Every structure is written in C-alpha cells, then in structure tokens.
C-alpha cells in the first residue's frame, strides 16, 4: 500500500514552485512549452487569471505536479483552461503502471484529488502521454476525447514525401507565387482574428491580447513567426506562430486566407524544422471537420488526448460552464 502523500500549493511566481517543478523529470513528451512559467503567465495576464502549482510528495520527494489556471468569481475558486493552451501542465516522477491504476493507488489520484478540493469547477487538457483516462472517469470527471495530428520528423527524410498528392501538387505549382518571410506580432494576430471571423467564431483573446502574447513568446525565444507573402501583391496571406521547446514544435497560432499560401508555407517550414533537429510537429487540434481534413493531408498520425471537466455543488454547476 502506498504511503500517504503531502500536498502543497504555490503561486507560480514563488521560487519554491520552480524548484519543485524542476525536481521532476523533464521529458519532452510530458513537459511541453505550454507548461512553462513564461507561457502560462503571459496567457494568464491577458485572461483575467492567475496560475497556481500543486505538488504531491512522498517519502522520496516530489512525485507529481500540475500547473493550473485560477479565477475567483464571487470568491469561488475555478480552474479554466487558458486560451490557446493545447495541453495542461502535468509532470510525473514515475511511469504510470496499470496494476497501480486499477488499485486506485496512482499518484494521479492524489494530484486530481487535490484539484477537486481546491476548486468548485475545473477543466484540464490531459496531455497525450496519459492515454488512460479511467482515473478521471472513476473520480467522477466528465471526459471526452479530442484529437490532433502529429508528424514525426527526421533529418534524413523529406516531410513532403508523406503528404497527400494534392498537397504536394499545390506546394509544387504555387511555390513561386510566394516568398517566405518573418511576420511581426501585429500581422500574426490580425491573420488569426480574420480566420476566426471567417469561421463565424470569436477568438478567446482580442486582437491586442493576441498581439502581446505573441510578442511575449518571441521575446522569450520560444516562438518564431513565419509567413507566406504574395510576390505580386506584397501582402502576407498566411502566417504561423510556431512554439518550440526541446525537440517538439507546435502549430500554435495560425491564420491565413483561403488558397495555397498555408500549404506553401508548411512546405518550407516542415523541412526546415526537420533539418534543425526537431523530431515532432504537433498541429494542435483536429476537432473541426474541415480543419482536420486540411491537416490530414500533411501526413501526420492522428493522436488522442482528453478534455476533462469536474464540478461540485451549485457553484460548480454555475461556474463550470465557464471552464
């Protein structure tokens, strides 16, 4: 039987939060850029939210940690998923074992239990390494699958070889129409907002907020913005803000006009990432039919992750609609 655990909460700005987080293994597939202090605080600053960290410790030290957003409407604590955050920040010291999960003794039981005690409503995007959502289901969370396309990149291989024939043809025929350029934060944000508008949706942050978040990530050195500019008109028709940490890169914020520009842009970006040593490119979601079909053409592997939501009491039911 596992010994009792100790739970501690920190404000993410507390140096003890960083120390305990850094004591856990830094595995690329777990510890994405979405879990870094700089990313979370930049997004939170434009989302009327703070960020706290919970750690669970045993006799061997810190065994698990999570970084979660915090809002306090009318004094109640709720934990939403921050805008433009693909995966929640979770680190574990030890590998999850099915036998331990079945005995309800996984360290995630304590981690999620601490979140339940802290908040009346919470949501998380379970990162892809956790493919067993039963822990959450057994604890009463509402869990639904989400999907993304992920491309394995190799220095010795051309990523375009795995593209659909139509995508390769578009890139080949239209490449001369565009030049690949760096994009400023204002242009990146404008194209993102325009893409949301064409889809009849409101972005989770406004134009100014997106601009400042992109600028912050560029200044921190974890993002690059690259666009496809039409040679004839001089206008940037597609742009991507790519987040990168370690060997992984993310199609974080993208916007563009209908047409060939985004395909031409990816035909330049993916080989460049592969040659620089990036091993995984994540399209960050394939949950709308038309968008999923566009991303499918670039040869990625469909990958499951989970959105999990939880609430308790009347306040949880009310505020849970906002997380």
Sine and cosine of phi, psi and omega as CSV:
sin_phi,cos_phi,sin_psi,cos_psi,sin_omega,cos_omega
0.00,0.00,0.69,-0.73,-0.05,-1.00
-0.95,0.30,0.66,-0.75,0.02,-1.00
-0.92,0.40,0.45,-0.89,0.01,-1.00
-0.85,0.52,0.55,-0.84,-0.01,-1.00
-0.98,-0.21,0.36,-0.93,0.08,-1.00
-0.94,-0.35,0.75,-0.67,-0.02,-1.00
-0.94,-0.33,0.72,-0.69,0.07,-1.00
-0.75,-0.67,0.60,-0.80,0.08,-1.00
-0.91,-0.42,0.61,-0.79,0.02,-1.00
-0.70,-0.71,0.52,-0.86,0.32,-0.95
-0.94,0.33,0.67,-0.75,-0.07,-1.00
-0.88,0.48,-0.36,0.93,0.00,-1.00
-0.98,0.18,-0.15,0.99,0.00,-1.00
-0.97,0.26,0.72,-0.69,-0.01,-1.00
-0.88,0.47,-0.48,0.87,0.02,-1.00
-0.92,0.40,-0.48,0.88,0.05,-1.00
-0.91,0.42,-0.70,0.71,0.00,-1.00
-0.91,0.42,-0.68,0.74,-0.02,-1.00
-0.88,0.48,-0.72,0.70,-0.02,-1.00
-0.93,0.36,-0.60,0.80,0.04,-1.00
-0.90,0.44,-0.70,0.71,-0.04,-1.00
-0.94,0.33,-0.26,0.96,0.03,-1.00
-0.97,0.24,-0.22,0.98,0.00,-1.00
-1.00,-0.07,0.42,-0.91,-0.04,-1.00
-0.84,0.54,0.65,-0.76,-0.01,-1.00
-0.98,-0.21,0.98,0.22,-0.01,-1.00
-1.00,-0.03,0.73,-0.69,-0.07,-1.00
-0.82,0.57,-0.68,0.73,-0.10,-0.99
-0.96,0.29,-0.30,0.95,0.06,-1.00
-0.99,-0.11,-0.77,0.64,-0.19,-0.98
-1.00,-0.08,0.99,0.15,-0.04,-1.00
-0.99,0.13,0.13,-0.99,0.05,-1.00
-0.88,0.48,-0.40,0.92,-0.01,-1.00
-0.94,0.35,-0.18,0.98,0.02,-1.00
-0.98,-0.21,0.00,1.00,-0.04,-1.00
-0.97,0.25,0.48,-0.88,0.01,-1.00
-0.85,0.52,-0.67,0.74,-0.07,-1.00
-0.90,0.44,-0.68,0.73,0.00,-1.00
-0.90,0.43,-0.78,0.62,-0.09,-1.00
-0.89,0.46,-0.66,0.75,-0.02,-1.00
-0.95,0.32,-0.55,0.83,0.04,-1.00
-0.91,0.41,-0.69,0.72,0.02,-1.00
-0.93,0.38,-0.70,0.71,-0.04,-1.00
-0.87,0.49,-0.59,0.81,-0.03,-1.00
-0.88,0.48,-0.42,0.91,0.00,-1.00
-0.96,-0.29,0.22,0.98,-0.08,-1.00
-0.80,-0.60,0.27,0.96,-0.01,-1.00
0.80,0.60,0.72,0.69,-0.06,-1.00
-0.59,-0.80,0.33,-0.94,0.19,-0.98
-0.92,-0.39,-0.01,-1.00,0.04,-1.00
-0.71,-0.70,0.80,-0.60,0.08,-1.00
-0.91,-0.40,0.34,-0.94,0.07,-1.00
-0.83,-0.56,0.72,-0.69,0.09,-1.00
-0.93,-0.36,0.70,-0.71,0.08,-1.00
-0.83,-0.55,0.56,-0.83,0.07,-1.00
-0.87,-0.50,0.78,-0.63,-0.07,-1.00
-0.81,-0.58,0.48,-0.88,0.12,-0.99
-0.79,-0.61,-0.28,-0.96,-0.06,-1.00
-0.91,0.42,-0.27,0.96,0.01,-1.00
-0.99,-0.12,0.01,1.00,-0.01,-1.00
0.92,-0.39,-0.35,-0.94,-0.03,-1.00
-0.92,0.38,0.80,-0.60,-0.04,-1.00
-0.94,-0.35,-0.33,0.94,0.01,-1.00
-0.31,-0.95,0.44,-0.90,0.05,-1.00
-0.45,-0.90,0.45,-0.89,0.08,-1.00
-0.59,-0.80,0.55,-0.84,0.08,-1.00
-0.92,-0.40,0.83,-0.56,-0.14,-0.99
-0.75,-0.66,0.55,-0.83,0.07,-1.00
-0.96,0.28,0.47,-0.88,-0.03,-1.00
-0.71,-0.70,0.78,-0.63,0.23,-0.97
-0.79,-0.61,0.44,-0.90,-0.05,-1.00
-0.77,-0.64,0.91,0.41,0.04,-1.00
-0.93,0.37,0.81,-0.58,0.02,-1.00
0.81,0.59,0.48,0.88,0.04,-1.00
1.00,0.03,-0.12,0.99,0.04,-1.00
-1.00,0.05,0.55,-0.83,0.01,-1.00
-1.00,-0.09,0.84,-0.54,0.10,-1.00
-0.78,-0.63,0.47,-0.88,-0.02,-1.00
-0.82,-0.58,0.99,-0.13,0.03,-1.00
-1.00,0.06,0.21,-0.98,0.22,-0.98
-0.99,0.11,0.80,-0.60,-0.03,-1.00
-0.94,0.35,0.47,-0.88,0.02,-1.00
-0.83,0.56,0.57,-0.82,0.10,-1.00
0.85,0.53,0.50,0.87,0.02,-1.00
-0.93,-0.36,0.95,-0.31,-0.11,-0.99
-0.94,0.35,-0.72,0.70,-0.08,-1.00
-0.74,-0.68,0.60,-0.80,0.06,-1.00
-0.95,0.30,0.39,-0.92,-0.08,-1.00
-1.00,-0.01,0.95,-0.30,0.02,-1.00
-0.71,-0.71,0.72,-0.69,0.11,-0.99
-0.79,-0.61,0.64,-0.77,0.06,-1.00
-0.82,-0.58,0.56,-0.83,0.05,-1.00
-0.98,0.18,-0.64,0.76,-0.12,-0.99
-0.90,-0.44,0.45,-0.89,0.05,-1.00
-0.92,0.39,0.63,-0.77,0.07,-1.00
-0.95,0.30,0.72,-0.69,0.03,-1.00
-0.89,-0.46,0.70,-0.71,-0.10,-1.00
-0.86,0.51,-0.65,0.76,-0.03,-1.00
-0.87,0.49,-0.63,0.78,0.02,-1.00
-0.94,0.35,-0.64,0.77,0.06,-1.00
-0.86,0.52,-0.69,0.72,-0.04,-1.00
-0.92,0.39,-0.48,0.88,0.05,-1.00
-0.99,0.13,0.00,1.00,-0.03,-1.00
0.88,0.47,0.59,0.81,-0.02,-1.00
-0.88,-0.48,0.21,0.98,0.05,-1.00
-0.90,0.43,0.54,-0.84,0.04,-1.00
-0.89,0.46,-0.39,0.92,0.05,-1.00
-0.92,0.40,-0.43,0.90,0.09,-1.00
-0.86,0.51,-0.70,0.72,0.01,-1.00
-0.94,0.33,-0.63,0.78,-0.02,-1.00
-0.90,0.43,-0.77,0.64,0.01,-1.00
-0.93,0.36,-0.55,0.83,0.06,-1.00
-0.88,0.48,-0.63,0.78,0.04,-1.00
-0.90,0.44,-0.63,0.78,0.04,-1.00
-0.91,0.42,-0.66,0.75,0.02,-1.00
-0.88,0.47,-0.62,0.79,0.00,-1.00
-0.95,0.32,-0.51,0.86,-0.08,-1.00
-0.98,0.18,-0.57,0.82,-0.17,-0.98
-0.85,-0.53,0.46,-0.89,0.12,-0.99
-1.00,0.03,-0.28,0.96,0.07,-1.00
-0.44,-0.90,0.63,-0.78,-0.04,-1.00
-0.47,-0.88,0.48,-0.88,0.10,-0.99
-0.69,-0.72,0.58,-0.82,0.09,-1.00
-0.65,-0.76,0.45,-0.89,0.21,-0.98
-0.97,-0.24,0.97,-0.24,-0.07,-1.00
-0.92,0.39,0.84,-0.54,-0.06,-1.00
-0.91,0.42,0.47,-0.88,-0.09,-1.00
-0.80,0.60,-0.50,0.86,0.03,-1.00
-0.87,0.50,-0.41,0.91,0.07,-1.00
-1.00,-0.04,1.00,-0.07,-0.01,-1.00
-1.00,-0.09,-0.07,1.00,0.03,-1.00
-0.97,-0.26,0.98,-0.20,-0.05,-1.00
-1.00,0.00,0.08,1.00,-0.08,-1.00
-0.90,0.43,-0.50,0.87,0.04,-1.00
-0.83,0.56,-0.72,0.69,0.01,-1.00
-0.93,0.37,-0.68,0.73,-0.01,-1.00
-0.87,0.48,-0.70,0.71,-0.01,-1.00
-0.91,0.41,-0.41,0.91,0.03,-1.00
-1.00,0.04,-0.02,1.00,0.06,-1.00
1.00,-0.08,0.18,0.98,0.07,-1.00
-0.97,0.23,0.49,-0.87,0.13,-0.99
-1.00,-0.01,0.85,-0.52,-0.13,-0.99
-0.84,-0.54,0.73,-0.68,0.12,-0.99
-0.70,-0.71,0.57,-0.82,-0.02,-1.00
-0.97,0.25,0.56,-0.83,0.17,-0.98
-0.81,-0.59,0.23,-0.97,-0.12,-0.99
-0.68,-0.73,0.49,-0.87,0.13,-0.99
-0.57,-0.82,0.35,-0.94,0.13,-0.99
-0.98,-0.21,0.71,-0.70,0.00,-1.00
-0.80,-0.60,0.73,-0.69,-0.02,-1.00
-0.94,-0.34,0.81,-0.59,0.13,-0.99
-0.99,0.14,0.82,-0.57,-0.04,-1.00
-0.95,-0.32,0.57,-0.82,0.01,-1.00
-0.67,-0.74,0.65,-0.76,0.01,-1.00
-0.84,0.55,-0.59,0.81,-0.13,-0.99
-1.00,0.04,0.02,1.00,-0.06,-1.00
-0.83,-0.55,0.57,-0.82,0.07,-1.00
-1.00,0.06,0.89,-0.45,-0.03,-1.00
-0.84,0.55,-0.45,0.89,-0.05,-1.00
-0.93,0.36,-0.29,0.96,0.00,-1.00
-0.89,0.45,-0.42,0.91,-0.01,-1.00
-0.99,-0.13,0.05,1.00,0.03,-1.00
-0.95,0.31,0.34,-0.94,0.14,-0.99
-0.93,0.38,0.38,-0.92,-0.02,-1.00
-0.87,0.49,-0.62,0.78,-0.02,-1.00
-0.91,0.40,-0.62,0.78,0.02,-1.00
-0.93,0.38,-0.67,0.75,0.03,-1.00
-0.90,0.45,-0.65,0.76,-0.02,-1.00
-0.90,0.43,-0.70,0.72,0.02,-1.00
-0.87,0.50,-0.72,0.69,0.00,-1.00
-0.88,0.47,-0.66,0.75,-0.04,-1.00
-0.93,0.37,-0.70,0.71,-0.11,-0.99
-0.98,0.20,-0.49,0.87,-0.13,-0.99
-0.97,-0.25,-0.08,1.00,-0.12,-0.99
-0.86,0.51,-0.55,0.83,-0.05,-1.00
-0.94,0.33,-0.25,0.97,-0.02,-1.00
-0.98,0.18,-0.22,0.97,-0.12,-0.99
-0.76,-0.65,0.47,-0.88,0.21,-0.98
-0.89,-0.45,0.56,-0.83,-0.04,-1.00
-1.00,-0.04,0.81,-0.58,-0.13,-0.99
-0.70,-0.72,0.35,-0.94,0.20,-0.98
-0.95,0.31,0.49,-0.87,-0.05,-1.00
-0.86,-0.52,0.69,-0.72,0.04,-1.00
-0.98,0.18,0.34,-0.94,-0.05,-1.00
-0.85,0.53,-0.59,0.81,-0.02,-1.00
-0.91,0.42,-0.69,0.73,0.02,-1.00
-0.92,0.40,-0.68,0.74,0.02,-1.00
-0.85,0.52,-0.75,0.67,-0.02,-1.00
-0.89,0.45,-0.66,0.75,-0.01,-1.00
-0.88,0.48,-0.70,0.71,-0.01,-1.00
-0.92,0.40,-0.58,0.81,0.06,-1.00
-0.90,0.44,-0.73,0.68,-0.01,-1.00
-0.89,0.45,-0.65,0.76,0.02,-1.00
-0.89,0.45,-0.61,0.79,0.02,-1.00
-0.92,0.39,-0.66,0.75,0.08,-1.00
-0.87,0.49,-0.68,0.73,-0.04,-1.00
-0.89,0.46,-0.67,0.74,0.02,-1.00
-0.89,0.45,-0.49,0.87,0.02,-1.00
-1.00,0.07,0.02,1.00,0.00,-1.00
0.96,0.28,0.47,0.88,-0.05,-1.00
-0.82,-0.57,0.39,-0.92,0.11,-0.99
-0.99,-0.14,0.75,-0.67,0.06,-1.00
-0.93,0.37,0.47,-0.88,-0.03,-1.00
-0.93,0.36,-0.30,0.95,0.16,-0.99
-0.81,-0.59,0.46,-0.89,0.04,-1.00
-0.98,0.22,0.04,-1.00,-0.05,-1.00
-0.84,0.55,-0.72,0.69,-0.03,-1.00
-0.91,0.41,-0.65,0.76,0.00,-1.00
-0.90,0.44,-0.70,0.72,0.02,-1.00
-0.89,0.46,-0.68,0.74,0.00,-1.00
-0.85,0.53,-0.72,0.69,-0.07,-1.00
-0.95,0.33,-0.58,0.82,0.04,-1.00
-0.92,0.39,-0.69,0.72,0.05,-1.00
-0.88,0.48,-0.69,0.72,0.01,-1.00
-0.87,0.49,-0.66,0.75,0.01,-1.00
-0.89,0.45,-0.68,0.73,0.00,-1.00
-0.92,0.38,-0.57,0.82,0.07,-1.00
-0.91,0.41,-0.68,0.73,0.00,-1.00
-0.91,0.41,-0.53,0.85,0.02,-1.00
-0.98,0.20,-0.17,0.98,0.05,-1.00
0.98,0.18,0.27,0.96,0.02,-1.00
-0.97,-0.25,0.01,1.00,0.00,-1.00
-0.75,-0.66,0.45,-0.89,0.21,-0.98
-0.70,-0.72,0.58,-0.82,0.03,-1.00
-0.89,-0.45,0.76,-0.64,-0.07,-1.00
-0.65,-0.76,0.65,-0.76,-0.08,-1.00
-0.72,-0.69,0.21,-0.98,0.09,-1.00
-0.93,-0.38,0.91,-0.41,-0.05,-1.00
-0.97,-0.23,0.77,-0.63,0.02,-1.00
-0.92,0.39,0.84,-0.54,-0.07,-1.00
-0.90,0.44,-0.53,0.85,-0.07,-1.00
-0.98,0.18,-0.75,0.66,-0.07,-1.00
-1.00,0.05,-0.37,0.93,-0.06,-1.00
0.98,0.21,0.12,0.99,-0.03,-1.00
-0.99,-0.12,0.63,-0.77,0.09,-1.00
-0.98,0.21,0.88,-0.47,-0.10,-1.00
-0.99,-0.17,-0.25,0.97,0.05,-1.00
-0.43,-0.90,0.56,-0.83,0.02,-1.00
-0.45,-0.89,0.53,-0.85,0.02,-1.00
-0.78,-0.62,0.73,-0.69,0.24,-0.97
-0.99,-0.12,0.94,-0.35,-0.06,-1.00
-0.99,-0.15,0.83,-0.56,0.12,-0.99
-1.00,-0.05,0.63,-0.77,-0.02,-1.00
-0.61,-0.80,0.68,-0.73,0.11,-0.99
-0.51,-0.86,0.81,-0.59,-0.04,-1.00
0.89,0.45,-0.77,-0.64,-0.08,-1.00
-0.99,-0.13,0.17,0.99,-0.05,-1.00
-0.89,-0.45,0.58,-0.82,0.06,-1.00
-0.75,-0.66,0.49,-0.87,-0.11,-0.99
-0.76,-0.65,0.73,-0.69,0.09,-1.00
-0.98,0.21,0.97,0.22,-0.26,-0.96
-0.97,0.24,-0.92,0.40,0.02,-1.00
-0.86,-0.52,0.85,-0.52,-0.04,-1.00
-0.74,-0.67,0.56,-0.83,0.06,-1.00
-0.43,-0.90,0.54,-0.84,0.01,-1.00
-0.07,-1.00,0.29,-0.96,0.06,-1.00
-0.99,0.16,0.34,-0.94,0.07,-1.00
-0.90,0.43,0.62,-0.79,-0.02,-1.00
0.72,-0.69,-0.36,-0.93,-0.17,-0.99
-1.00,0.01,-0.14,0.99,-0.19,-0.98
-0.86,0.52,-0.72,0.70,-0.06,-1.00
-0.92,0.39,-0.62,0.79,0.03,-1.00
-0.90,0.43,-0.69,0.72,0.05,-1.00
-0.89,0.46,-0.64,0.77,0.01,-1.00
-0.89,0.46,-0.72,0.69,0.00,-1.00
-0.91,0.41,-0.52,0.85,0.03,-1.00
-0.91,0.42,-0.35,0.94,0.08,-1.00
-0.99,-0.11,-0.62,0.79,-0.09,-1.00
-0.94,0.34,-0.73,0.68,-0.11,-0.99
-0.90,0.43,-0.72,0.69,0.08,-1.00
-0.87,0.48,-0.58,0.82,0.02,-1.00
-0.91,0.42,-0.68,0.73,0.04,-1.00
-0.89,0.45,-0.70,0.71,-0.01,-1.00
-0.87,0.49,-0.69,0.73,-0.04,-1.00
-0.93,0.36,-0.38,0.92,0.00,-1.00
-1.00,0.04,-0.02,1.00,0.06,-1.00
0.98,-0.20,0.01,1.00,0.09,-1.00
-0.91,0.42,0.71,-0.71,-0.08,-1.00
-0.94,-0.34,-0.26,0.97,-0.02,-1.00
-0.60,-0.80,0.75,-0.66,0.09,-1.00
-0.86,-0.50,0.86,-0.50,-0.06,-1.00
-0.96,-0.29,0.80,-0.60,-0.01,-1.00
-0.98,0.18,-0.03,1.00,0.12,-0.99
0.82,0.57,0.86,0.50,0.14,-0.99
0.94,-0.35,0.71,-0.71,0.11,-0.99
-0.56,-0.83,0.87,0.48,-0.18,-0.98
-0.89,-0.46,0.11,0.99,0.16,-0.99
-0.86,-0.52,0.74,-0.67,-0.20,-0.98
-0.81,0.59,-0.76,0.65,-0.07,-1.00
-0.93,0.37,-0.63,0.78,0.03,-1.00
-0.93,0.37,-0.65,0.76,0.01,-1.00
-0.88,0.48,-0.64,0.77,-0.01,-1.00
-0.92,0.39,-0.62,0.79,0.07,-1.00
-0.87,0.49,-0.73,0.68,-0.06,-1.00
-0.95,0.33,-0.49,0.87,0.00,-1.00
-0.86,0.52,-0.55,0.83,-0.12,-0.99
-0.91,0.40,-0.18,0.98,-0.09,-1.00
-0.98,-0.19,0.25,0.97,0.24,-0.97
0.99,0.12,0.31,0.95,0.00,-1.00
-0.99,0.16,0.19,-0.98,0.06,-1.00
-0.99,-0.14,0.81,-0.59,0.05,-1.00
-0.91,0.40,0.82,-0.58,-0.10,-0.99
-0.80,-0.60,0.66,-0.75,-0.02,-1.00
-1.00,-0.10,0.66,-0.75,0.28,-0.96
-0.69,-0.73,-0.03,-1.00,-0.15,-0.99
-0.73,-0.68,0.59,-0.81,0.23,-0.97
-0.98,-0.22,0.82,-0.58,-0.03,-1.00
-0.84,-0.54,0.73,-0.68,0.01,-1.00
-0.78,-0.62,0.50,-0.87,-0.06,-1.00
-0.52,-0.86,0.58,-0.82,0.11,-0.99
-0.47,-0.88,0.34,-0.94,0.10,-0.99
-0.63,-0.78,0.59,-0.81,0.07,-1.00
0.95,0.31,0.02,-1.00,-0.02,-1.00
-0.90,0.43,-0.69,0.72,0.01,-1.00
-0.88,0.48,-0.63,0.78,0.03,-1.00
-0.89,0.46,-0.65,0.76,0.03,-1.00
-0.91,0.41,-0.61,0.79,-0.03,-1.00
-0.95,0.32,-0.81,0.58,-0.10,-0.99
-0.98,0.18,-0.29,0.96,0.04,-1.00
-0.89,0.45,-0.38,0.93,0.05,-1.00
-0.93,0.35,-0.28,0.96,-0.06,-1.00
-0.98,-0.19,0.03,1.00,-0.05,-1.00
-0.93,-0.37,0.00,0.00,0.00,0.00
